[in-house]
Amino acid sequence: MPSVLSSKTILPDKVVVHPLVLLSVVDHYNRVSGNKSKARVVGALLGSVKNNVLDVSNSFAVPFEEDRTNPKVWFVDHNYVENMYYMFRKINAREKLVGWYHTGSSLRQNDLEINELFKRFMSNPLLCTIDVQPKEEGLPTSAYMAVEEINDDGSPTMKTFAHISSEIGAEEAEEIGVEHLLRDIKDTMTGTLSQKVSTQLIAIEGLARSLKEMHQYLCDVVSGNITLNNQILYQMQNIINLLPNLNVEETLHSLTIKSNDELLAIYIASLVRSVIALHDLINNKIAVREVEKDELPIKLKKIQKKDENEEKTKKDVAKDLKTTTFEIEENSKKF
């Protein structure tokens, strides 16, 4: 059953989440959930909209309870939200209440109902799911907004969440703070090359997961398990159109030359790095030898002076002993 989103819904182009929000959410989860891994926490998001980009720069925790067996039973203290938002506005009036968050990697059944509660404070709240215990590498955030889905067959509209692209962004002060936090966990033994290879490996694994999701979606559409969404299909077609045509010999030759040039640059850089390291090692040994050579005469003089002092001490002791013996003999003759 084809369906489209309501034209009245205005969605931002993307959502930028700051590191301060992620740290606050992790701290909130650790304080409230404890060892209960299945529990989730809920909080409010603060930020601003500029050039159709939603910037989430701050957050605060909200008292929340729910029944795990019955999703319809839940509680959010909206009075607490009002009081906290009033105090945050005194600190920074530019930060507005833009949405809410909950921990976990997926949406829940009662998220639409909770989203309706937050509409008391804004017209179209943002929902950001934050995975505090990720099992795979990648962004821990996913952004959604509630929209009206209109069916082509004239059936009543229904509310659903539309996904919005999200990324992690930071200001200069936040970048400095994150760097200080990462110093304790960063492996200083690994070089830049190994870090780049690890990053590329993570990116390839994420691409493989996305391709599997696309394949599973198409299989579900063909089998009739889910309805076809033309927007998703258009996006898939755009992705396929961006792929290079490797059947053209000139394109394949150009890609091979470019990859060979990059590998040659990496190989030469590794050789230069090794030669510089050996050169520094040799210079260090030469400097140590020069220092030892300069210090050798001084050590010899000290040893020679010490020997002379010992010889002089021996002579003085022998002289004193001889004098004492002579005095003893003279005294014995008197008696």
Secondary structure, DSSP 8 states (H G I E B T S, - for coil): --EEE-TT----SEEEE-HHHHHHHHHHHHHHTTT-TT---EEEEEEEEETTEEEEEEEEEE-EEE-SS-TT-EEE-HHHHHHHHHHHHHH-TT-EEEEEEEESSS--TTHHHHHHHHTTT-SS-EEEEE-SS-SSSS--EEEEEEEEEEETT----EEEEEEE-EEE---HHHHHHHHHHHTTT--TTS-HHHHHHHHHHHHHHHHHHHHHHHHHHHHHHHHTSS---HHHHHHHHHHHHHS--TTSHHHHHHHHHHHHHHHHHHHHHHHHHHHHHHHHHHHHHHHHHHHHHHHHHHHHHHHHHHHHHHHHHHHHHHHHHHHHHHHHHHHHHH-
